Amino acid sequence: MTTTLQWILAVPTAIGALCFAQPAIAQTPSSAEAAPAPEPVPRPAAAEPGPADQASDNAEAPAEMKFVRRPSSPAPPTPTATIAAPAGVDVAPAPRRARTMEEVADASVGELSIRTTRWRYSLNFFGDVSLAGGHPDSSDPLSFSIGAQDILIRGELNSNIVATTETAIEPGPDGISIDLERYYVRWQSAGFFAEAGRTHTGLGYWNNAYHHGRWLQPTIARPRWVAFEDEGGILPVHWVGADVGARLPLGAATLNLMASVGNGRGHIVDDVRSNGDYQSMKAFHGSIELVGLGVPELRIGVAGIFDRIPGWSDRTLLPNVSIDETIGGAHIAYVNVPLLFISEGYLVVHKASGQQWTTYGGFALVGYAFGQLTPYVEVERIASRGGADPFFAMTDPGEQVGSFDTIEGIAGLRLDLTDWTALKLEYRQTRAWDVHTTLYEGVLNWSWGF
């Protein structure tokens, strides 16, 4: 009876510690272990909790249950990450500010022990708020807006298996919605990995480096080429299926290989098939990336996707006809201090009934850090041939089809106030030639993560 009562009292104590204990921050991994992100800012590492701290955490729990927060080992590599450099190969010093969501999660790992069983986990939050206004005012009045509350949960099931869930609580014109953004389990070793669930597609650099937290990415918003499907995006940036990959040392560099099979596109861009597919035909993806060729931080890669979009009776331009989709992409990224450079290019080809529609373009971002201040510029181009694409012409009811003949320029400043929060100020100008409009916009954004 006494033991049962102790267990009942111990469970809420452990849950409270999980939610409110302060994480100990560990040195983030080097560039050879995780995908880089912009403008690290030095910070002192927190000391490892001493016996007194651990005793306080466990004071109300029975001997069988213990809750401990401690600095963790380096985060498991992401699908686009590389293994550690071979012995004798020099690598750049590790920056201190976290560069990716995975690094933030790794720096705040806690441990819950019940008898001889241990669970290692992390719980992180990301958010932002903006003030934006534009010209013409009718399309973009001066307004405050809150961004998504992003919640990242990771659990180390053992030394080789990690489960990840990323959920976004998103405000919209019709109220608040909850989206399950990533949800997968992953097995990994020093040079190989396999995972299954809903992930971010292995296209380019941006899509697997920055995920849904705006604080980590250099700009306020994603470039449209890698924007999310429900935010006017073009590419299938989410993937529901299975991925396998390898990281092979290649002299002083590393070769990353990845192959995927998964559910294909739905009826429209925002129809991500998370719970079943419309057809047995699957989508296929493959990518190759070379990291550290001459410079440890340099990344050069290509990727491709083939899919067959199912026919749909409600499709206005080409009803009840399937569309073959081929996507190709290439990227060059150098994300370091003080220089930041990301360039990605894409080609999307749709074929059906003897016709072809092509959408192509890309974006380039350059920034240079002066201490905590990073000025940057970005240019993005979207163009198309073959007339109105029957797939891209369909959206959710009430939504407007975006232009496919645009050029956008951004000039911005990023100020890292602390290691966990940043201010970003941007001026944007977007010209849409097909509808003969130009939008001018100014945005001030305050983002954070912890």
C-alpha positions in Angstrom: 0.0 0.0 0.0 2.8 2.4 0.9 4.6 1.7 -2.4 1.4 2.2 -4.4 0.8 5.6 -2.7 4.4 6.7 -3.4 3.9 5.9 -7.1 0.7 7.9 -7.3 2.3 10.9 -5.7 5.5 10.6 -7.9 3.8 10.7 -11.3 2.5 14.3 -11.1 5.8 15.3 -9.6 7.7 13.9 -12.5 5.3 15.5 -15.0 5.7 18.9 -13.3 9.4 18.6 -13.5 9.2 17.7 -17.2 7.3 20.9 -17.9 9.0 23.5 -15.6 12.6 22.3 -15.0 15.2 24.6 -16.6 17.2 22.8 -19.3 21.0 22.7 -19.1 22.5 24.0 -22.3 25.2 21.9 -23.9 27.8 22.9 -26.6 26.0 22.5 -29.9 27.5 20.1 -32.5 30.0 21.0 -35.1 29.1 21.8 -38.7 30.1 18.2 -39.6 27.3 16.9 -37.4 24.3 19.0 -38.2 22.9 21.3 -40.9 24.1 25.0 -40.3 21.9 28.0 -39.7 22.6 31.8 -39.8 24.7 34.0 -37.6 25.6 32.2 -34.4 26.1 34.4 -31.3 28.5 33.2 -28.6 27.0 32.3 -25.2 28.4 30.7 -22.1 27.5 27.0 -21.6 25.5 26.2 -18.6 27.1 24.2 -15.9 26.1 20.5 -15.4 23.7 20.1 -12.4 25.4 19.1 -9.3 24.3 16.6 -6.7 22.3 19.2 -4.8 20.4 20.1 -7.9 19.6 16.5 -8.7 18.6 15.8 -5.1 16.2 18.7 -5.2 14.6 17.3 -8.4 14.1 13.9 -6.9 13.2 14.9 -3.3 9.5 13.9 -3.6 9.9 10.8 -5.8 10.5 7.3 -4.4 13.8 5.6 -5.0 12.4 3.8 -8.1 11.7 7.1 -10.0 14.2 9.9 -10.7 14.0 12.9 -12.9 17.3 14.5 -14.0 18.1 17.3 -16.4 21.6 17.2 -17.8 23.6 18.3 -20.8 23.2 15.8 -23.6 25.4 14.3 -26.3 25.4 15.9 -29.7 22.1 15.7 -31.6 21.4 12.9 -34.0 22.1 14.1 -37.6 19.1 15.2 -39.7 18.5 13.6 -43.1 20.7 16.3 -44.8 23.4 16.2 -42.1 26.8 14.6 -42.3 28.7 12.3 -40.1 31.7 13.5 -38.1 34.9 14.2 -40.1 37.4 11.4 -40.3 40.4 11.5 -37.9 43.0 14.1 -39.0 40.6 16.2 -40.9 40.3 19.8 -39.7 36.7 21.2 -39.2 35.5 24.7 -38.4 35.0 25.5 -34.8 31.5 24.8 -33.5 29.3 27.9 -33.2 27.6 28.4 -29.9 24.1 29.5 -30.9 21.9 26.7 -32.0 21.6 26.5 -35.8 18.7 24.1 -36.3 15.7 22.8 -34.4 17.5 19.6 -33.8 20.4 21.4 -32.1 18.0 23.3 -29.9 16.3 20.1 -28.9 19.6 18.3 -28.2 20.7 21.2 -26.0 17.7 20.7 -23.7 17.5 16.9 -23.3 16.2 15.7 -20.0 16.1 12.2 -18.6 13.3 10.4 -16.7 14.3 7.1 -14.9 11.9 4.6 -13.5 13.8 1.7 -11.9 16.2 0.5 -14.6 14.3 2.1 -17.5 15.4 5.6 -18.8 13.7 8.0 -21.2 15.6 10.9 -22.8 13.4 13.6 -24.2 13.2 17.2 -25.2 10.4 19.8 -25.3 10.9 23.0 -27.2 8.7 26.0 -28.2 9.1 28.5 -31.1 6.9 31.6 -31.8 6.9 35.1 -33.3 4.8 38.3 -33.7 4.9 40.8 -36.5 3.9 44.3 -37.5 3.4 44.7 -41.3 2.1 47.2 -43.7 2.1 47.6 -47.4 1.1 49.5 -50.5 -1.5 49.4 -51.9 -3.1 49.5 -48.4 -6.3 47.8 -49.6 -4.4 44.5 -50.1 -2.1 44.8 -47.1 -3.2 47.2 -44.3 -1.0 48.0 -41.4 -1.6 45.1 -38.9 -0.2 43.2 -36.0 -0.2 39.4 -36.4 1.0 36.5 -34.4 2.8 33.6 -35.9 2.4 29.9 -35.2 3.2 28.5 -31.8 5.4 25.6 -32.8 6.0 22.7 -30.4 8.8 20.2 -30.9 8.9 17.0 -28.9 11.7 14.4 -29.4 12.3 11.2 -27.5 15.4 9.0 -27.6 13.9 5.5 -27.4 17.4 4.0 -27.2 20.9 5.0 -28.5 19.8 4.4 -32.2 16.1 5.2 -32.3 14.5 8.7 -32.0 10.9 9.7 -32.3 10.0 13.3 -33.3 6.7 15.2 -33.3 6.3 18.8 -34.4 2.9 20.5 -34.0 2.0 24.1 -35.0 -0.9 26.0 -33.4 -1.7 28.5 -36.2 -3.9 31.6 -36.2 -6.0 32.3 -39.3 -8.9 34.4 -40.5 -11.3 31.7 -39.3 -9.7 31.2 -35.9 -7.1 28.9 -34.5 -6.1 25.6 -36.2 -3.7 22.8 -35.1 -1.5 21.2 -37.8 0.7 18.1 -37.3 3.8 19.2 -39.3 6.3 16.4 -38.6 5.7 13.0 -37.0 8.2 10.2 -37.6 10.4 7.6 -36.0 14.0 7.2 -37.1 16.7 4.5 -36.7 20.3 5.7 -37.2 23.9 4.6 -36.9 27.1 6.5 -37.6 26.7 6.3 -41.3 23.2 5.2 -42.1 19.6 6.0 -41.2 16.0 4.8 -42.0 12.9 6.7 -41.0 9.1 6.5 -41.5 6.3 9.0 -41.0 5.7 12.6 -42.0 8.9 14.5 -42.6 10.2 17.5 -44.6 11.1 16.4 -48.1 14.8 16.3 -48.9 14.7 19.1 -51.4 17.5 21.8 -51.2 19.0 23.2 -48.1 16.3 25.4 -46.5 13.6 22.8 -46.2 15.5 20.6 -43.8 17.5 23.2 -42.0 14.8 25.6 -40.7 11.5 23.7 -40.4 8.6 25.7 -38.8 10.3 27.9 -36.3 10.9 31.4 -37.8 13.5 32.4 -35.3 16.2 30.1 -36.7 15.8 31.0 -40.4 17.6 34.1 -41.8 14.5 35.9 -43.2 11.1 36.4 -41.6 9.2 34.2 -44.1 10.3 31.3 -46.3 11.0 32.0 -50.0 7.9 31.0 -51.9 9.8 28.1 -53.6 10.1 26.4 -50.2 6.9 27.8 -48.6 4.6 25.4 -46.9 1.7 24.0 -49.0 -0.9 26.0 -47.0 1.0 29.3 -47.4 1.1 29.5 -51.2 3.9 27.0 -51.8 4.7 25.3 -55.0 6.7 22.2 -54.0 5.7 19.2 -51.9 7.8 20.2 -48.9 6.2 17.6 -46.7 6.7 13.9 -47.3 4.6 11.0 -45.9 6.4 7.7 -46.3 9.8 6.2 -45.7 13.3 7.4 -46.2 16.7 5.7 -46.2 20.1 7.4 -46.4 23.8 7.1 -46.1 26.7 9.4 -45.2 29.9 8.3 -46.8 33.4 9.9 -46.1 34.9 11.1 -49.4 38.4 12.4 -48.5 38.0 15.6 -46.5 34.3 15.8 -47.6 31.2 13.8 -47.0 28.7 12.4 -49.5 25.1 12.4 -48.3 22.7 10.0 -50.2 19.0 9.7 -49.7 16.1 7.8 -51.3 12.4 8.0 -50.4 9.0 6.5 -51.3 5.7 8.0 -50.1 2.2 9.1 -50.8 1.8 11.3 -53.8 0.2 14.7 -54.2 -3.5 15.1 -53.5 -6.0 17.0 -55.6 -4.5 20.4 -54.8 -1.1 21.6 -53.5 -2.4 21.8 -49.9 -3.8 18.3 -50.0 -0.9 16.5 -48.2 -1.9 12.9 -47.9 -1.1 12.1 -44.3 -3.7 9.4 -43.7 -4.0 7.4 -46.9 -3.4 7.9 -50.6 -5.8 8.3 -53.5 -4.0 5.6 -55.5 -1.5 2.7 -55.3 1.1 4.6 -57.4 3.7 6.1 -55.1 5.9 9.2 -55.3 9.7 8.7 -55.5 12.5 11.0 -54.3 16.3 10.9 -54.4 19.0 13.3 -53.5 22.8 13.6 -53.4 24.7 16.2 -51.4 28.4 16.9 -51.1 29.5 18.6 -47.9 32.9 20.1 -47.2 34.4 20.2 -50.7 37.4 22.5 -50.0 35.5 24.4 -47.3 33.9 22.5 -44.3 30.7 24.6 -44.4 30.1 24.3 -48.2 27.1 22.2 -49.4 26.3 21.4 -53.0 23.5 19.1 -53.9 20.8 18.0 -56.3 17.4 16.3 -55.8 14.6 14.9 -57.8 10.9 13.7 -57.4 8.6 11.8 -59.7 4.9 11.5 -59.0 1.6 10.9 -60.8 -1.1 13.3 -59.6 -4.5 11.5 -59.7 -7.3 12.7 -61.9 -10.1 14.7 -60.2 -13.6 15.5 -61.5 -13.6 19.0 -59.9 -10.4 20.1 -61.6 -11.5 23.0 -63.9 -8.9 22.8 -66.6 -8.2 19.1 -67.0 -10.8 17.0 -65.1 -10.5 13.3 -64.6 -7.0 13.1 -66.1 -3.9 12.1 -64.2 -0.8 14.4 -64.4 2.8 13.2 -64.4 5.0 15.4 -62.3 8.7 15.6 -62.4 10.7 18.0 -60.1 14.4 18.7 -60.2 16.3 20.9 -57.8 19.9 22.1 -57.1 21.4 24.0 -54.2 24.6 25.6 -53.0 24.8 26.8 -49.4 27.5 28.3 -47.2 26.1 29.2 -43.8 28.9 30.3 -41.5 30.1 33.4 -39.6 30.3 36.0 -40.8 29.2 35.0 -44.4 25.8 33.5 -45.2 24.9 32.3 -48.7 22.0 30.1 -49.8 21.0 29.6 -53.5 18.4 27.1 -54.7 16.9 26.5 -58.1 13.9 24.4 -59.1 12.1 23.0 -62.2 8.6 21.5 -62.1 7.3 19.8 -65.2 3.6 18.6 -65.5 2.6 16.4 -68.5 -0.9 15.2 -69.4 -2.9 14.5 -72.6 0.1 15.4 -74.8 0.5 18.8 -73.2 3.3 20.2 -70.9 3.4 22.9 -68.3 6.7 24.1 -66.9 7.3 26.2 -63.8 10.9 27.2 -63.0 13.1 29.6 -61.0 14.8 29.9 -57.7 16.1 32.2 -55.0 19.4 33.5 -53.6 20.2 34.9 -50.2 23.3 36.7 -49.0 24.1 38.0 -45.5 27.1 39.2 -43.6 27.3 39.3 -39.8 28.7 42.3 -37.9 28.6 41.0 -34.3 24.9 40.5 -33.4 23.7 42.4 -36.5 23.3 40.7 -39.9 22.2 42.7 -42.9 20.9 40.5 -45.8 19.4 40.6 -49.3 17.3 38.0 -51.1 16.0 37.8 -54.7 13.5 35.2 -55.9 12.2 34.5 -59.4 9.2 32.4 -60.4 8.4 31.9 -64.1 6.3 29.5 -66.2 5.6 28.2 -69.7 2.8 26.4 -71.4 -0.1 28.5 -70.1 -2.2 28.0 -66.9 -1.1 24.8 -65.1 -4.2 22.7 -64.4 -2.8 21.5 -61.1 -1.5 24.8 -59.7 -4.7 26.6 -60.9 -6.8 24.8 -58.2 -6.8 25.9 -54.6 -9.0 25.6 -51.5 -12.4 27.4 -52.0 -12.1 31.1 -51.3 -8.3 31.2 -51.8 -6.7 33.1 -54.7 -4.3 31.4 -57.1 -0.8 32.9 -56.7 1.1 34.5 -59.6 3.5 32.3 -61.5 5.4 35.2 -63.2 7.0 37.1 -60.3 10.2 38.6 -59.1 10.7 39.6 -55.4 13.5 41.5 -53.7 14.1 41.7 -50.0 16.5 43.9 -48.0 16.6 43.1 -44.3 18.4 43.4 -40.9 18.5 40.7 -38.2 19.5 41.6 -34.6 20.1 38.8 -32.2 19.0 40.2 -28.9 20.0 37.1 -27.0 20.9 33.5 -27.8 17.2 32.7 -27.9 15.4 35.6 -29.6 15.9 38.0 -32.6 14.4 41.1 -34.2 14.1 41.2 -38.0 13.2 44.2 -40.1 12.5 43.8 -43.9 11.5 45.8 -46.9 10.0 43.7 -49.7 9.0 44.6 -53.3 7.2 42.0 -55.4 6.4 42.5 -59.1 3.8 40.1 -60.7 4.0 40.6 -64.4 1.1 38.4 -65.4 -1.4 40.5 -63.4 0.5 43.8 -63.7 0.8 44.6 -60.0 3.6 45.6 -57.7 3.4 45.2 -53.9 5.6 47.1 -51.5 5.7 45.9 -47.9 7.6 46.6 -44.6 7.7 44.0 -41.8 9.0 44.1 -38.3 9.2 40.6 -36.7 10.2 39.4 -33.2 10.8 35.7 -33.0 12.1 33.3 -30.3 12.7 29.7 -29.4 13.5 27.9 -26.1 
